[in-house]
Amino acid sequence: MAKKKCDQCKDEITTAFRVRHLSLHYAQKEWVFLCDDCLNEVKPNNSSYKYGGTWKA
């Protein structure tokens, strides 16, 4: 089964959420992949947050 690493905590995951949550991501036109736990940390009250899809193994 294919796995990705969470760009924040570096855990190996089988479901990743493609997001932008920092102004740096927009400036560099970059998406990051986060696990569910990290997503729940960065999403609340974040005006820079944007969901870009779900990757599944």
Residue frames as a rotation matrix with the C-alpha (Angstrom) as fourth column:
MET 1
0.580 0.815 0.000 0.00
0.815 -0.580 0.000 0.00
0.000 0.000 -1.000 0.00
ALA 2
-0.143 -0.612 0.778 1.32
0.573 -0.692 -0.439 3.44
0.807 0.383 0.450 -0.94
LYS 3
0.446 0.224 -0.867 2.04
0.865 -0.357 0.353 5.95
-0.230 -0.907 -0.353 1.80
LYS 4
0.303 -0.361 0.882 2.93
0.246 -0.864 -0.438 9.62
0.920 0.350 -0.173 2.01
LYS 5
-0.475 -0.436 -0.764 4.66
0.870 -0.106 -0.481 11.52
0.129 -0.893 0.430 4.78
CYS 6
0.721 0.663 -0.200 2.81
0.693 -0.700 0.176 14.30
-0.024 -0.266 -0.964 6.52
ASP 7
0.181 -0.672 0.718 4.67
0.472 -0.581 -0.663 17.51
0.863 0.459 0.212 5.68
GLN 8
0.405 0.009 0.914 4.29
-0.601 -0.751 0.274 18.74
0.689 -0.661 -0.299 9.25
CYS 9
0.587 -0.125 0.800 4.79
-0.734 0.336 0.590 15.79
-0.343 -0.933 0.106 11.65
LYS 10
-0.292 -0.756 -0.586 6.54
-0.945 0.321 0.057 13.47
0.145 0.571 -0.808 9.12
ASP 11
-0.250 0.298 0.921 4.37
-0.352 0.858 -0.373 10.44
-0.902 -0.417 -0.109 10.07
GLU 12
-0.990 0.009 -0.144 3.64
-0.127 0.415 0.901 7.95
0.068 0.910 -0.409 7.27
ILE 13
-0.359 0.933 0.022 -0.03
-0.378 -0.124 -0.917 8.11
-0.853 -0.338 0.397 6.32
THR 14
-0.716 0.195 0.670 -2.44
0.611 0.639 0.467 6.46
-0.337 0.744 -0.577 3.90
THR 15
0.411 0.800 0.436 -4.84
0.883 -0.468 0.026 9.45
0.225 0.375 -0.899 3.75
ALA 16
-0.598 -0.659 -0.456 -3.45
0.708 -0.701 0.086 12.94
-0.376 -0.272 0.886 3.27
PHE 17
0.591 0.800 -0.104 -5.16
0.705 -0.575 -0.416 16.30
-0.393 0.172 -0.903 2.92
ARG 18
-0.354 -0.685 0.636 -3.73
0.901 -0.432 0.036 18.73
0.250 0.586 0.771 0.36
VAL 19
0.703 0.612 -0.363 -3.88
0.702 -0.679 0.215 22.21
-0.115 -0.406 -0.907 1.83
ARG 20
-0.315 -0.694 0.647 -2.39
0.411 -0.714 -0.566 25.67
0.855 0.088 0.510 1.97
HIS 21
0.601 0.576 -0.553 -2.38
0.734 -0.126 0.667 27.14
0.315 -0.807 -0.499 5.45
LEU 22
0.059 -0.626 -0.778 0.43
0.605 -0.597 0.526 29.71
-0.794 -0.502 0.343 5.45
SER 23
0.778 0.202 -0.595 0.86
-0.250 -0.769 -0.588 32.83
-0.577 0.606 -0.548 3.33
LEU 24
-0.274 -0.956 -0.105 4.20
-0.646 0.103 0.757 31.33
-0.712 0.275 -0.646 2.28
HIS 25
-0.394 0.197 0.898 2.34
0.458 0.889 0.006 28.50
-0.797 0.414 -0.440 0.50
TYR 26
0.704 0.704 0.089 0.40
0.472 -0.371 -0.800 31.03
-0.530 0.606 -0.593 -1.58
ALA 27
0.531 -0.580 -0.618 3.52
-0.606 -0.769 0.202 33.06
-0.593 0.268 -0.760 -2.38
GLN 28
-0.570 -0.820 0.053 5.35
-0.600 0.460 0.655 29.95
-0.561 0.342 -0.754 -3.61
LYS 29
0.141 0.747 -0.649 2.20
-0.967 0.246 0.072 28.44
0.214 0.618 0.757 -5.19
GLU 30
-0.749 -0.543 -0.379 2.82
-0.383 0.822 -0.422 25.36
0.541 -0.171 -0.824 -3.07
TRP 31
0.523 0.852 0.030 0.51
-0.596 0.340 0.727 22.74
0.609 -0.398 0.686 -1.56
VAL 32
-0.662 -0.666 0.345 1.38
-0.723 0.445 -0.528 20.61
0.198 -0.599 -0.776 1.47
PHE 33
0.051 0.632 -0.773 0.03
-0.127 0.772 0.623 17.23
0.991 0.066 0.120 2.54
LEU 34
-0.553 -0.163 0.817 -1.13
-0.791 -0.206 -0.576 16.87
0.262 -0.965 -0.016 6.14
CYS 35
-0.791 0.332 -0.514 -2.45
0.422 0.904 -0.064 14.02
0.443 -0.268 -0.855 8.25
ASP 36
0.199 0.978 0.059 -5.81
0.524 -0.157 0.837 14.35
0.828 -0.136 -0.543 9.99
ASP 37
0.384 -0.093 -0.918 -4.24
0.905 -0.157 0.395 15.37
-0.181 -0.983 0.024 13.33
CYS 38
-0.655 -0.707 -0.267 -2.10
0.616 -0.704 0.353 18.12
-0.437 0.067 0.897 11.81
LEU 39
-0.566 0.550 0.614 -5.01
0.435 -0.434 0.789 19.33
0.700 0.714 0.006 9.68
ASN 40
0.482 0.820 -0.310 -7.09
0.678 -0.124 0.724 19.77
0.555 -0.559 -0.616 12.83
GLU 41
0.038 -0.559 -0.829 -4.26
0.863 -0.400 0.309 21.82
-0.504 -0.727 0.467 14.36
VAL 42
-0.840 -0.536 -0.080 -3.85
0.410 -0.726 0.552 24.29
-0.354 0.431 0.830 11.47
LYS 43
-0.519 0.683 0.514 -7.44
0.676 -0.040 0.736 24.62
0.523 0.730 -0.440 10.22
PRO 44
0.336 0.798 -0.499 -9.36
0.942 -0.282 0.183 26.40
0.005 -0.532 -0.847 13.04
ASN 45
0.783 0.124 -0.609 -9.46
0.270 -0.951 0.154 30.22
-0.560 -0.285 -0.778 12.85
ASN 46
-0.350 -0.935 0.047 -6.94
0.369 -0.091 0.925 30.28
-0.861 0.342 0.377 10.00
SER 47
0.531 0.596 -0.602 -7.85
-0.242 -0.574 -0.782 32.78
-0.812 0.562 -0.160 7.28
SER 48
-0.186 -0.689 -0.700 -5.02
-0.940 -0.082 0.331 31.43
-0.286 0.720 -0.632 5.08
TYR 49
-0.522 -0.009 0.853 -6.41
-0.110 0.992 -0.058 27.85
-0.846 -0.124 -0.519 5.10
LYS 50
0.114 0.573 -0.812 -7.50
-0.981 -0.064 -0.183 26.38
-0.157 0.817 0.554 1.77
TYR 51
0.123 0.054 0.991 -8.45
-0.160 0.987 -0.034 22.75
-0.979 -0.154 0.130 1.09
GLY 52
-0.185 -0.288 -0.940 -7.15
-0.941 -0.226 0.254 21.26
-0.285 0.931 -0.229 -2.15
GLY 53
0.377 0.399 -0.836 -8.33
-0.664 0.745 0.056 17.65
0.645 0.534 0.546 -2.06
THR 54
0.480 -0.152 0.864 -7.74
-0.681 0.557 0.476 14.30
-0.553 -0.817 0.163 -0.39
TRP 55
-0.122 -0.592 -0.796 -5.10
-0.829 0.501 -0.246 11.76
0.545 0.631 -0.552 -1.38
LYS 56
0.556 0.308 0.772 -5.79
-0.693 0.684 0.226 8.12
-0.459 -0.661 0.594 -0.51
ALA 57
-0.543 -0.833 0.107 -3.48
-0.690 0.515 0.508 5.15
-0.479 0.202 -0.855 -0.93
